[in-house]
């Protein structure tokens, strides 16, 4: 099960690793890896803050923008029948296939 928590204004995905008996957090939307481990929620918060601080300091030292920027475009591969159904739904709603996907994704909350 994946969960998301916010640390220092940045979102991180949290997963439990049963092999080591700890939670692992990984920040999203950064220009590099910034992960952290802990055995409790409080520990995740503390370790996440430390990991983020180190990552941001390293980016500042190297002159790197820490935040990943997206183009706004991506390719989605679908089975033919799903693609056809999506095109039908978009046409029935009077919108483009792009708008249909954009509207659907804007309703997703993680």
C-alpha positions as CSV (number, residue, x, y, z in Angstrom):
1,X,0.0,0.0,0.0
2,X,1.3,3.4,-1.0
3,X,0.8,6.5,1.0
4,X,1.8,10.1,0.5
5,X,3.0,12.5,3.1
6,X,4.1,16.2,2.8
7,X,7.4,17.2,4.3
8,X,8.8,20.7,3.9
9,X,6.3,21.5,1.2
10,X,7.3,18.5,-0.9
11,X,5.3,15.2,-1.3
12,X,6.8,11.8,-0.7
13,X,5.5,8.3,-1.4
14,X,5.7,6.1,1.7
15,X,5.9,2.3,1.4
16,X,6.6,-0.4,4.0
17,X,9.5,-2.7,3.2
18,X,8.9,-6.0,5.0
19,X,12.4,-7.3,4.3
20,X,14.0,-4.7,6.6
21,X,10.9,-4.0,8.7
22,X,11.0,-0.2,8.0
23,X,9.1,2.4,6.1
24,X,10.8,4.0,3.0
25,X,9.9,7.4,1.8
26,X,10.8,8.9,-1.6
27,X,10.2,12.5,-2.6
28,X,8.3,13.1,-5.7
29,X,9.0,15.8,-8.4
30,X,12.7,16.4,-7.5
31,X,15.6,16.4,-9.9
32,X,17.3,13.5,-8.2
33,X,16.8,10.8,-5.5
34,X,16.0,11.9,-2.0
35,X,14.8,8.9,0.0
36,X,14.7,8.1,3.7
37,X,13.9,5.3,6.1
38,X,12.3,5.0,9.5
39,X,10.3,2.6,11.7
40,X,7.6,5.1,12.7
41,X,5.6,8.0,11.3
42,X,7.5,10.4,13.6
43,X,10.7,9.0,12.4
44,X,9.7,9.4,8.8
45,X,9.0,13.0,9.4
46,X,12.3,13.6,11.1
47,X,14.4,11.6,8.5
48,X,12.4,13.1,5.6
49,X,13.2,16.6,6.8
50,X,16.9,15.7,7.1
51,X,17.0,14.0,3.7
52,X,15.3,17.0,2.0
53,X,17.6,19.5,3.7
54,X,20.7,17.7,2.5
55,X,19.3,17.3,-1.0
56,X,18.4,21.0,-1.2
57,X,21.8,22.0,0.1
58,X,23.6,19.9,-2.4
59,X,21.5,21.3,-5.2
60,X,22.3,24.9,-4.1
61,X,26.0,24.1,-3.9
62,X,26.0,22.7,-7.4
63,X,23.6,25.3,-8.9
64,X,21.0,22.7,-9.8
65,X,17.3,23.4,-9.8
66,X,15.9,20.9,-7.2
67,X,12.5,20.7,-8.7
68,X,11.7,18.6,-11.8
69,X,9.8,20.4,-14.5
70,X,7.3,18.6,-16.8
71,X,6.5,19.4,-20.4
72,X,2.8,18.7,-20.0
73,X,2.9,15.9,-22.6
74,X,3.1,12.1,-22.1
75,X,2.3,9.0,-24.2
76,X,-0.3,6.5,-22.9
77,X,-0.4,3.0,-24.3
78,X,-3.8,1.3,-24.1
79,X,-5.4,-1.8,-25.4
80,X,-7.2,-1.1,-28.6
81,X,-10.7,-1.7,-27.1
82,X,-9.9,0.8,-24.2
83,X,-8.7,3.4,-26.7
84,X,-11.9,2.9,-28.8
85,X,-14.1,3.2,-25.7
86,X,-12.3,6.4,-24.5
87,X,-12.7,7.9,-28.0
88,X,-16.4,7.1,-27.9
89,X,-16.8,8.7,-24.4
90,X,-15.0,11.8,-25.5
91,X,-17.1,12.1,-28.6
92,X,-20.3,11.6,-26.6
93,X,-19.2,14.4,-24.2
94,X,-18.2,16.7,-27.0
95,X,-14.6,16.9,-25.9
96,X,-11.2,15.8,-27.3
97,X,-9.6,12.6,-26.1
98,X,-6.9,14.8,-24.5
99,X,-9.5,16.8,-22.5
100,X,-11.2,13.5,-21.4
101,X,-7.9,12.2,-20.0
102,X,-7.1,15.6,-18.4
103,X,-10.5,15.8,-16.7
104,X,-10.2,12.3,-15.4
105,X,-6.7,12.8,-14.0
106,X,-7.7,16.1,-12.4
107,X,-10.2,14.2,-10.3
108,X,-7.6,11.7,-8.9
109,X,-6.5,12.4,-5.4
110,X,-3.5,10.6,-3.9
